[in-house]
Amino acid sequence: MPSRLPRAALARCAAVLALLLVLTACSGGGDDEADPPASSSASSTAVGSDSTTSASATSDDPSVCGYLYEWLSVFQYPLQPDPHAAYTYVVPQITDEPVALEITGDFPYAAWTSWTVYDDAKQGAMPVSVVKDSDIVPEQGSENPFVVGTPVLSPDREFRLLVLPKGTDPSGIDASLSDVPADNVLTRPTKGDYFILANRVYNSFPGYNLGGAVGPTNTPFPQVRTVNYETGDPVDCSKVNLLPSPRSPQDMPEANHAVLDAVPLTNGEQLTVGPQASRPGHEGLEYAPELEARYLEFTRPPILPGADVPSVPPPDSCAGYLGAQTSTTKIGLIRIPHVATWFDTRHLTDTTPFEQKQSTFFSLTQYGTARGAYRPGRPQTASLGNEELQVDKSGGSTIVVWPRSLSRVDQRQVFDLARRQGWALLRGDAQGPATTPNLFVRMKGSSESYQGGYTPTPERDGVPCYFDDHPNQTHWYKVTGDKYVASPANIGAGAPQGVNCTTEELLGGACLSMLKAYIDSTGGSYSTG
């Protein structure tokens, strides 16, 4: 087994939508949301922060790779991270040399995690290999805290993954690496200029940073090392990692509002995020369909470069989340009659076991051309997760999405009404040449048997995928037909449904009546209680 740093020197990493970084570029726009948002985590982090959170001294081992951290509390265009999550990346060049990535560390103190390998932009930035939390085999003497029944705060929680070139002959792997369980081996492409290793961490436990590290246990972030898989010898990661100024696993960012724009790689290429209307083919790139102007209808977008997928190949040609276009002038009133139950992490003890609920984490996040911020407990927040949805006694949630054009007088009236009714509040966003204001609904780690899940499994159909039936279409705004809209007909009471209203209609009660009538017309009910 290759030499490993002591636990105190291991790094923890949360890398996720690195692939989305590949094909898109940041659009302009912004707003006056510059004051620091509150955070329910120990730290809310973003790319570019100079402040750090350290669990140990920086490693002098040149084989340890530095990261690109995308831990955001302020976000902009669609496909950026959920602010309840940490996305962390390594971008190695593809070489014919026998170079592997060895990932070691502790499982994060969080509700959900995964590691995904994507190919480069020229190859489509598509997922090549993925392993998620409960499927990872822990090191001998350790436990996987994501396995049902295992204490989630288990102190012995080490894991080890290996990333090998696709088609590697197992007989040629050095003995120090060949003992990595097959379930823990990811493959990387052998064609292209580079690949992306992305780690996602969702809903870190109270007291821990966004990546599920440091905290009461001073747990390091996982580290990625480059090794020669034929000899087991370390390889200098700086010779492989194309990130220009990677940050060490110990140099985790804290609260910062920087929105990642573009990262020039050392090979002359560039990783960029979000659509950019000035680029050929980017106009309308992230426009959502508007099937019926009166309604907020949620559909599944196509799988785009860098998408989070549950498996390779994915179950179908659509993303695993739902999205809808929100209005820039009207108020959106949305109802989810039954919010999927989630694994509650607020009151954990040493003996709390992991439980598979209907979902592991549930959120709504508003994106667009302007910048939104995660401000838990405030009407200005652009993201809600789990208990922030203010689930009522019947198990449902009602959400008010208010437009940025709303006057301050109207804002006060709308906010007061929402508080009296127990409704959650979200700030809307703006439309630009490349993207509409898009509201995404994410459900991470859903049970395969939960009938309200969005993606197909052996036990459910989910929301039908338009792009399976129309393989020649690639743009989300092309989606047409009630069949592809989330509704009681396909996912029961878990379907989010909404209406667009004027301020007067909301304050006078007509909007709520419209919403109830709309849900009734699709075979559902406003309340399941």
Backbone torsions as a table, in degrees:
resi	resn	phi	psi	omega
1	MET	NA	133.7	-177.4
2	PRO	-65.2	156.8	179.9
3	SER	-62.3	140.4	-179.1
4	ARG	-126.1	146.0	175.6
5	LEU	-67.7	154.7	174.3
6	PRO	-60.4	159.9	-175.9
7	ARG	-51.9	-36.2	-178.1
8	ALA	-65.4	-18.1	-178.9
9	ALA	-104.8	-0.1	177.7
10	LEU	-70.2	149.9	-179.3
11	ALA	-109.1	149.3	178.8
12	ARG	-110.0	136.0	-173.4
13	CYS	-132.1	140.7	175.0
14	ALA	-124.4	93.7	-175.5
15	ALA	-115.1	129.4	-173.6
16	VAL	-137.7	-77.3	-171.2
17	LEU	-87.3	34.8	-178.3
18	ALA	-52.3	-31.1	-175.7
19	LEU	-70.5	-35.0	179.0
20	LEU	-64.3	-27.8	177.8
21	LEU	-60.9	-26.0	-169.2
22	VAL	-70.8	-44.6	-169.5
23	LEU	-97.3	-4.5	-170.7
24	THR	-124.0	160.2	-178.2
25	ALA	-133.1	144.7	-171.9
26	CYS	-63.6	128.7	174.8
27	SER	-83.7	161.2	-179.8
28	GLY	-74.8	-170.7	177.1
29	GLY	102.1	159.1	179.7
30	GLY	-178.4	-170.4	175.9
31	ASP	-153.5	-165.6	-175.2
32	ASP	-92.6	16.1	-178.4
33	GLU	-82.8	76.8	-175.1
34	ALA	-108.2	-16.4	-178.4
35	ASP	-75.8	149.4	-173.8
36	PRO	-63.5	131.1	175.6
37	PRO	-77.4	155.4	173.7
38	ALA	-73.7	164.8	178.9
39	SER	-142.5	140.1	177.6
40	SER	-86.2	-8.4	177.5
41	SER	-95.4	171.5	176.6
42	ALA	-62.4	-32.6	174.6
43	SER	-151.4	147.6	176.5
44	SER	-116.3	115.3	-162.7
45	THR	-119.9	153.6	179.0
46	ALA	-143.5	167.1	177.1
47	VAL	-60.3	139.2	171.3
48	GLY	92.9	-1.7	179.8
49	SER	-68.8	141.7	177.1
50	ASP	-91.3	-19.6	178.1
51	SER	-79.3	152.6	-175.7
52	THR	-134.7	161.9	170.7
53	THR	-123.9	119.3	-174.6
54	SER	-116.8	133.6	174.2
55	ALA	-99.2	-13.6	-179.8
56	SER	-165.8	173.3	178.3
57	ALA	-69.1	152.6	179.0
58	THR	-62.6	137.1	-178.7
59	SER	-74.0	143.5	174.8
60	ASP	-95.3	3.0	-178.7
61	ASP	-73.4	112.6	-177.7
62	PRO	-67.3	-13.9	178.8
63	SER	-79.1	-12.4	179.4
64	VAL	-79.3	126.4	-176.7
65	CYS	-86.0	144.8	173.0
66	GLY	-86.2	161.5	-173.7
67	TYR	-113.0	159.3	159.9
68	LEU	-104.2	116.3	-179.4
69	TYR	-96.4	131.2	172.5
70	GLU	-123.8	77.5	-179.6
71	TRP	-112.1	95.9	-166.9
72	LEU	-108.7	139.6	167.7
73	SER	-111.0	-13.7	172.3
74	VAL	-120.8	134.9	-172.5
75	PHE	-143.8	169.7	-172.2
76	GLN	-137.6	-88.1	-172.3
77	TYR	-76.0	158.3	176.0
78	PRO	-58.9	153.5	178.6
79	LEU	79.8	4.7	168.5
80	GLN	-76.4	165.4	-177.9
81	PRO	-61.4	150.0	165.6
82	ASP	-65.0	133.0	-177.9
83	PRO	-67.2	-9.1	174.4
84	HIS	-84.5	3.1	-173.3
85	ALA	-127.9	158.6	174.9
86	ALA	-115.0	127.1	176.5
87	TYR	-114.1	130.5	-175.9
88	THR	-138.3	141.3	-171.1
89	TYR	-133.6	152.0	163.0
90	VAL	-126.3	141.5	-177.1
91	VAL	-125.5	83.7	-179.6
92	PRO	-82.8	146.3	172.8
93	GLN	-75.0	153.6	176.7
94	ILE	-87.1	128.6	-176.8
95	THR	-134.7	157.1	175.2
96	ASP	-83.3	-8.2	177.5
97	GLU	-68.5	151.9	-177.8
98	PRO	-76.8	67.9	-176.2
99	VAL	-105.6	129.9	176.5
100	ALA	-120.6	162.1	171.7
101	LEU	-107.4	127.7	175.0
102	GLU	-109.4	122.8	-178.4
103	ILE	-109.0	122.6	-178.8
104	THR	-133.6	152.9	177.5
105	GLY	154.9	-164.7	177.0
106	ASP	-99.8	146.3	170.4
107	PHE	-57.0	140.8	-178.7
108	PRO	-67.6	152.5	172.2
109	TYR	-83.8	84.6	-172.6
110	ALA	-159.2	172.8	-176.9
111	ALA	-84.0	-25.6	-173.3
112	TRP	-159.0	146.2	176.4
113	THR	-155.6	159.7	174.5
114	SER	-157.6	161.0	173.1
115	TRP	-125.5	130.2	-176.3
116	THR	-133.2	140.7	173.7
117	VAL	-107.6	131.4	176.4
118	TYR	-121.7	152.3	173.3
119	ASP	-84.1	-179.0	-172.8
120	ASP	-82.9	176.9	-174.5
121	ALA	-61.5	-38.8	-178.5
122	LYS	-64.4	-27.1	178.9
123	GLN	-91.9	-0.5	177.6
124	GLY	105.6	-4.2	-179.6
125	ALA	51.6	43.3	-178.9
126	MET	-94.3	152.6	179.0
127	PRO	-65.1	135.8	-179.3
128	VAL	-107.8	-35.4	-174.9
129	SER	-160.0	145.6	-179.4
130	VAL	-150.0	145.8	171.5
131	VAL	-138.8	132.0	-179.1
132	LYS	-110.4	165.1	-170.4
133	ASP	-36.3	-65.0	-172.2
134	SER	-70.5	-15.5	-179.4
135	ASP	-85.2	-9.1	-177.5
136	ILE	-80.4	130.0	177.3
137	VAL	-82.3	124.5	-179.1
138	PRO	-73.5	163.7	175.2
139	GLU	-66.0	158.2	-180.0
140	GLN	-58.3	131.8	-179.4
141	GLY	88.3	-4.0	179.1
142	SER	-111.7	168.8	177.8
143	GLU	-122.8	149.8	172.6
144	ASN	-92.8	110.2	-174.2
145	PRO	-72.3	-4.5	178.0
146	PHE	-93.5	-0.6	176.9
147	VAL	-84.6	133.0	-177.5
148	VAL	-54.1	131.2	179.0
149	GLY	92.9	-13.4	-179.7
150	THR	-85.6	136.4	177.7
151	PRO	-57.8	126.7	-174.9
152	VAL	-72.0	-19.0	178.1
153	LEU	-100.2	16.5	179.9
154	SER	-49.4	126.7	-177.3
155	PRO	-74.4	-24.6	179.4
156	ASP	-97.7	98.0	-167.3
157	ARG	-142.4	34.7	-178.0
158	GLU	-77.6	148.5	175.0
159	PHE	-139.6	167.1	-179.3
160	ARG	-149.4	125.2	177.5
161	LEU	-119.4	160.0	178.8
162	LEU	-135.6	133.2	176.9
163	VAL	-112.5	114.9	-175.7
164	LEU	-117.9	153.9	174.1
165	PRO	-59.7	142.0	178.5
166	LYS	-57.7	131.6	178.6
167	GLY	87.3	8.6	179.6
168	THR	-61.9	132.5	178.2
169	ASP	-73.8	116.2	-178.2
170	PRO	-56.6	-29.0	-178.3
171	SER	-68.9	-16.0	-179.3
172	GLY	-95.6	5.7	-178.0
173	ILE	-88.8	133.2	-178.9
174	ASP	-59.7	148.9	-177.4
175	ALA	-58.7	-28.7	-179.3
176	SER	-69.1	-16.1	-179.4
177	LEU	-115.6	-19.1	-173.7
178	SER	-70.4	-12.6	179.4
179	ASP	-85.7	-0.3	175.5
180	VAL	-67.5	125.0	-177.3
181	PRO	-56.8	147.6	-178.2
182	ALA	-57.7	-35.4	179.5
183	ASP	-64.9	-19.1	-176.6
184	ASN	-99.3	9.0	-178.6
185	VAL	-102.8	121.3	174.7
186	LEU	-101.1	154.6	176.3
187	THR	-111.3	149.6	177.1
188	ARG	-122.3	156.0	-177.0
189	PRO	-67.3	157.3	176.3
190	THR	-109.7	-4.4	176.9
191	LYS	-116.2	151.0	-178.5
192	GLY	107.7	-177.0	-177.4
193	ASP	-92.7	-33.1	-176.3
194	TYR	-157.8	172.8	170.4
195	PHE	-136.3	167.9	-177.5
196	ILE	-121.5	129.8	172.1
197	LEU	-103.9	121.6	-175.3
198	ALA	-124.6	133.9	175.6
199	ASN	-118.9	131.7	176.4
200	ARG	-111.1	138.1	173.1
201	VAL	-131.3	122.3	-179.1
202	TYR	-113.1	137.8	170.9
203	ASN	55.6	67.8	177.9
204	SER	-63.7	153.4	-177.5
205	PHE	-69.9	155.3	178.1
206	PRO	-54.4	134.2	178.7
207	GLY	94.0	-13.6	179.8
208	TYR	-103.3	158.4	179.0
209	ASN	-75.0	179.9	-172.5
210	LEU	-61.4	-26.2	178.7
211	GLY	-88.0	7.0	179.6
212	GLY	73.3	26.1	-176.7
213	ALA	-120.2	179.1	-179.8
214	VAL	59.1	-119.6	175.7
215	GLY	65.9	-161.0	-176.7
216	PRO	-60.3	-27.5	-178.1
217	THR	-95.4	-0.6	-177.7
218	ASN	49.7	45.2	-176.0
219	THR	-80.1	128.6	178.0
220	PRO	-70.5	162.2	173.7
221	PHE	-79.4	147.4	178.7
222	PRO	-59.2	153.6	178.9
223	GLN	-118.3	150.3	176.2
224	VAL	-112.0	127.3	178.5
225	ARG	-119.0	146.4	172.2
226	THR	-95.9	131.7	-178.2
227	VAL	-137.6	153.2	171.4
228	ASN	-81.3	112.4	-172.6
229	TYR	-75.0	-10.1	176.7
230	GLU	-86.6	-29.1	-177.7
231	THR	-114.4	-20.6	-175.0
232	GLY	83.5	-1.0	-177.8
233	ASP	-75.4	147.5	177.6
234	PRO	-68.1	151.5	176.7
235	VAL	-123.2	138.9	179.6
236	ASP	-63.6	114.5	-175.7
237	CYS	-67.2	-27.1	-179.7
238	SER	-63.6	-19.3	177.8
239	LYS	-82.1	-11.8	-174.7
240	VAL	-116.0	-42.8	-175.3
241	ASN	-71.1	122.6	-176.1
242	LEU	-88.2	-1.2	176.9
243	LEU	-68.0	134.2	-173.4
244	PRO	-73.1	-36.2	-178.7
245	SER	-139.3	64.7	-177.6
246	PRO	-66.3	149.1	179.2
247	ARG	-102.0	142.4	-175.9
248	SER	-66.8	161.6	177.4
249	PRO	-60.1	-24.1	178.2
250	GLN	-83.5	-17.3	-173.9
251	ASP	-93.6	55.3	-178.8
252	MET	-74.3	138.2	-178.5
253	PRO	-76.7	156.2	173.4
254	GLU	-110.2	-155.7	-174.5
255	ALA	-56.5	129.3	179.9
256	ASN	-163.3	149.1	-176.0
257	HIS	-110.5	8.1	-177.6
258	ALA	-62.8	134.1	173.0
259	VAL	-98.7	123.3	-177.9
260	LEU	-60.1	126.6	-179.1
261	ASP	-100.6	-74.5	-178.4
262	ALA	-147.9	143.2	179.9
263	VAL	-119.6	110.3	177.0
264	PRO	-75.1	122.9	178.6
265	LEU	-80.3	159.4	-177.2
266	THR	-70.5	-11.1	177.3
267	ASN	-93.6	7.8	178.3
268	GLY	95.1	-13.5	177.2
269	GLU	-84.0	176.2	-174.4
270	GLN	-138.9	134.1	170.3
271	LEU	-94.5	128.9	179.7
272	THR	-132.7	160.5	-174.9
273	VAL	-125.4	138.3	173.1
274	GLY	80.9	161.9	-179.3
275	PRO	-75.6	154.0	177.5
276	GLN	-136.3	112.3	-171.5
277	ALA	-62.1	-23.6	-179.1
278	SER	-73.4	-12.5	-178.9
279	ARG	-88.9	140.3	178.5
280	PRO	-55.9	130.3	177.3
281	GLY	84.6	-3.9	-177.8
282	HIS	-91.4	-13.2	179.7
283	GLU	-65.2	124.9	-178.0
284	GLY	73.2	12.7	-174.0
285	LEU	-58.9	-37.5	-177.4
286	GLU	-119.4	39.3	172.7
287	TYR	-80.5	133.0	176.3
288	ALA	-89.7	155.0	177.4
289	PRO	-69.6	145.9	171.9
290	GLU	-119.8	88.5	-172.1
291	LEU	-73.0	-39.6	-179.3
292	GLU	-146.2	114.7	-170.9
293	ALA	-58.3	-27.6	-178.4
294	ARG	-73.2	-21.6	-169.3
295	TYR	-116.0	156.4	168.1
296	LEU	-102.2	105.6	-175.7
297	GLU	-112.7	126.2	-172.8
298	PHE	-97.8	129.3	178.5
299	THR	-130.3	172.5	179.1
300	ARG	-99.0	121.3	177.4
301	PRO	-68.2	166.5	175.2
302	PRO	-70.8	160.5	172.7
303	ILE	-69.0	120.4	-179.3
304	LEU	-106.5	168.0	178.4
305	PRO	-52.5	133.1	177.6
306	GLY	79.0	14.6	-176.3
307	ALA	-68.4	147.2	173.8
308	ASP	-78.8	123.5	-178.6
309	VAL	-126.7	148.9	-179.2
310	PRO	-78.0	-19.2	-177.5
311	SER	-159.2	164.6	173.1
312	VAL	-123.5	118.4	-3.8
313	PRO	-70.2	157.2	178.2
314	PRO	-68.8	163.9	-175.7
315	PRO	-65.4	-27.0	175.7
316	ASP	-158.8	-165.8	-172.9
317	SER	-95.0	12.8	-177.9
318	CYS	-116.3	157.1	176.0
319	ALA	-65.9	161.2	-177.8
320	GLY	-86.3	3.5	-179.7
321	TYR	-118.5	171.6	177.3
322	LEU	-108.0	151.4	177.4
323	GLY	-145.7	154.0	176.9
324	ALA	-148.8	150.6	175.5
325	GLN	-81.9	128.9	176.8
326	THR	-100.7	162.1	-175.1
327	SER	-85.7	149.5	175.2
328	THR	-94.2	-6.3	-177.7
329	THR	-126.5	-22.4	-178.6
330	LYS	-112.1	163.2	179.2
331	ILE	-89.2	131.9	175.7
332	GLY	-96.0	127.7	175.5
333	LEU	-114.1	117.0	-171.9
334	ILE	-120.0	140.7	177.0
335	ARG	-126.6	132.1	168.0
336	ILE	-115.3	100.0	-174.9
337	PRO	-57.5	-32.7	175.7
338	HIS	-135.4	111.5	175.0
339	VAL	-83.2	127.2	-179.6
340	ALA	-52.9	132.7	176.8
341	THR	-65.1	146.1	-176.8
342	TRP	-126.4	165.2	177.4
343	PHE	-76.5	111.8	-175.3
344	ASP	-79.8	120.6	-176.4
345	THR	-106.4	10.4	-171.8
346	ARG	-77.8	-26.1	-174.1
347	HIS	-131.4	59.8	-176.1
348	LEU	-82.4	146.2	172.7
349	THR	-124.7	175.1	-179.1
350	ASP	-61.0	-20.6	-176.8
351	THR	-107.4	0.7	-179.3
352	THR	-62.4	119.8	179.3
353	PRO	-86.8	155.4	172.6
354	PHE	-71.5	133.3	178.8
355	GLU	-120.4	136.3	174.6
356	GLN	-85.3	102.2	175.1
357	LYS	-87.4	-172.9	176.5
358	GLN	-60.1	-32.9	172.3
359	SER	-142.5	170.4	175.3
360	THR	-101.5	-31.8	178.2
361	PHE	-153.1	142.1	-176.5
362	PHE	-135.8	133.5	-178.7
363	SER	-152.2	158.9	168.9
364	LEU	-124.3	130.3	-179.9
365	THR	-137.1	133.3	-179.2
366	GLN	-97.8	128.3	178.0
367	TYR	-122.3	170.9	177.2
368	GLY	167.9	-158.5	-177.9
369	THR	-78.8	-32.1	176.5
370	ALA	-82.6	-178.9	-180.0
371	ARG	-104.8	132.0	175.6
372	GLY	-106.7	161.4	-178.3
373	ALA	-132.8	148.5	174.5
374	TYR	-87.4	111.3	-177.3
375	ARG	-130.7	75.7	-174.4
376	PRO	-55.7	133.6	178.3
377	GLY	85.4	-0.8	-178.6
378	ARG	-118.6	148.2	179.8
379	PRO	-62.9	-21.0	-177.3
380	GLN	-81.6	-1.5	-179.1
381	THR	-66.0	146.9	176.4
382	ALA	-109.8	11.9	178.8
383	SER	-150.2	140.8	177.7
384	LEU	-131.8	135.7	178.4
385	GLY	-135.0	138.5	175.5
386	ASN	50.2	-119.3	-174.2
387	GLU	-63.5	-17.6	178.0
388	GLU	-66.1	-15.0	176.9
389	LEU	-77.2	-4.2	177.1
390	GLN	53.0	55.6	179.9
391	VAL	-60.7	131.1	-176.6
392	ASP	-87.0	-178.2	-174.9
393	LYS	-63.1	-24.9	-179.8
394	SER	-82.8	-5.9	-179.3
395	GLY	93.7	4.9	-179.5
396	GLY	-107.4	174.6	179.6
397	SER	-141.4	139.7	174.2
398	THR	-115.8	130.5	-173.9
399	ILE	-123.1	133.7	176.0
400	VAL	-105.5	119.9	174.7
401	VAL	-103.8	109.2	-175.7
402	TRP	-99.9	138.1	-176.1
403	PRO	-76.8	153.5	178.9
404	ARG	-65.6	-18.6	179.6
405	SER	-79.6	-6.0	-177.1
406	LEU	-66.2	130.8	-179.6
407	SER	-66.6	159.4	-179.4
408	ARG	-63.3	-36.5	177.9
409	VAL	-63.0	-46.6	178.7
410	ASP	-66.6	-35.4	177.1
411	GLN	-57.0	-47.2	-178.2
412	ARG	-60.7	-41.6	-179.2
413	GLN	-67.4	-42.3	179.6
414	VAL	-65.8	-43.0	179.9
415	PHE	-62.8	-42.2	-180.0
416	ASP	-63.4	-42.1	178.6
417	LEU	-62.6	-44.7	-179.0
418	ALA	-61.4	-41.4	179.9
419	ARG	-65.2	-41.0	179.8
420	ARG	-65.4	-36.2	-177.4
421	GLN	-84.9	-12.4	-176.2
422	GLY	77.6	28.8	179.8
423	TRP	-93.4	146.8	176.6
424	ALA	-82.8	153.2	-177.3
425	LEU	-120.1	138.1	174.8
426	LEU	-132.8	138.3	174.2
427	ARG	-83.7	135.0	179.6
428	GLY	-75.0	-172.4	-177.0
429	ASP	-136.5	-168.3	-174.8
430	ALA	-117.0	161.7	178.1
431	GLN	-107.1	142.7	177.0
432	GLY	-134.8	-174.3	-178.3
433	PRO	-62.7	-26.3	-173.5
434	ALA	-104.7	-20.9	-175.4
435	THR	-148.3	145.5	169.6
436	THR	-87.5	166.5	170.7
437	PRO	-71.3	114.9	-172.7
438	ASN	-115.7	129.7	175.8
439	LEU	-102.0	120.5	-179.4
440	PHE	-106.0	138.9	174.7
441	VAL	-112.7	118.0	-178.3
442	ARG	-111.0	140.7	174.3
443	MET	-133.0	104.1	-177.7
444	LYS	-93.1	142.4	173.8
445	GLY	62.3	40.1	-179.1
446	SER	-72.2	148.6	175.4
447	SER	-66.9	138.5	179.8
448	GLU	-61.6	-24.3	-177.2
449	SER	-91.6	-8.7	-178.9
450	TYR	-71.1	118.0	-173.1
451	GLN	-74.1	-10.2	176.9
452	GLY	-91.3	3.8	179.5
453	GLY	-69.6	152.5	-172.4
454	TYR	-85.5	-31.1	-176.0
455	THR	-99.0	154.1	179.7
456	PRO	-73.3	143.4	172.7
457	THR	-136.6	173.4	176.3
458	PRO	-58.9	-16.9	-175.7
459	GLU	-110.4	0.0	178.5
460	ARG	-155.7	160.5	179.8
461	ASP	-92.0	-30.6	-177.2
462	GLY	71.3	-165.9	177.3
463	VAL	-85.2	125.8	-177.6
464	PRO	-55.8	146.0	-177.3
465	CYS	-98.6	113.6	179.7
466	TYR	-58.8	-35.6	-172.3
467	PHE	-81.4	-10.6	167.4
468	ASP	-73.1	-40.7	-178.0
469	ASP	-82.5	-18.5	-178.5
470	HIS	-132.0	70.0	-172.8
471	PRO	-64.3	-17.0	179.8
472	ASN	-85.7	-9.3	177.3
473	GLN	-90.1	143.1	-179.1
474	THR	-127.4	-14.2	-176.0
475	HIS	-99.8	136.8	-177.6
476	TRP	-60.8	-39.0	-175.3
477	TYR	-65.4	-10.7	178.5
478	LYS	-77.1	-12.6	-176.6
479	VAL	-61.4	127.7	175.8
480	THR	-138.6	152.6	175.6
481	GLY	107.1	130.6	-179.2
482	ASP	-60.9	-24.7	-178.9
483	LYS	-55.5	-32.1	-172.6
484	TYR	-96.8	4.8	179.0
485	VAL	-92.9	134.6	175.4
486	ALA	-61.7	128.4	-175.6
487	SER	-155.0	169.2	175.3
488	PRO	-58.2	-23.6	-178.4
489	ALA	-69.7	-27.9	-178.5
490	ASN	-111.7	-32.6	179.9
491	ILE	-129.5	18.0	173.3
492	GLY	64.3	-144.0	-174.8
493	ALA	-71.8	-6.4	178.1
494	GLY	-80.7	-3.1	-176.7
495	ALA	-75.4	125.1	171.6
496	PRO	-78.1	131.8	179.4
497	GLN	-138.7	143.4	-176.0
498	GLY	-147.6	167.7	176.1
499	VAL	-131.6	154.2	175.3
500	ASN	-101.8	132.1	-173.8
501	CYS	-138.2	159.3	169.7
502	THR	-78.3	166.8	177.0
503	THR	-60.8	-41.3	-179.1
504	GLU	-63.0	-40.8	179.3
505	GLU	-65.2	-38.0	178.7
506	LEU	-67.6	-50.2	-175.7
507	LEU	-67.3	-30.1	-177.9
508	GLY	-87.3	-6.6	177.7
509	GLY	97.3	-11.0	-178.6
510	ALA	-66.0	-33.2	-178.1
511	CYS	-64.8	-44.3	179.1
512	LEU	-63.9	-38.6	177.6
513	SER	-64.2	-41.1	177.9
514	MET	-61.1	-42.7	-179.0
515	LEU	-63.9	-45.3	-179.6
516	LYS	-63.4	-40.4	179.8
517	ALA	-66.4	-39.0	178.7
518	TYR	-63.7	-45.7	179.1
519	ILE	-62.4	-42.8	178.2
520	ASP	-59.7	-39.5	-176.5
521	SER	-67.3	-18.7	179.4
522	THR	-99.2	6.1	177.5
523	GLY	93.3	9.0	-178.9
524	GLY	-106.9	-171.5	179.2
525	SER	-140.9	139.9	-179.3
526	TYR	-57.8	-38.5	-178.0
527	SER	-129.2	138.6	177.1
528	THR	-97.1	-3.1	-177.6
529	GLY	-83.2	NA	NA
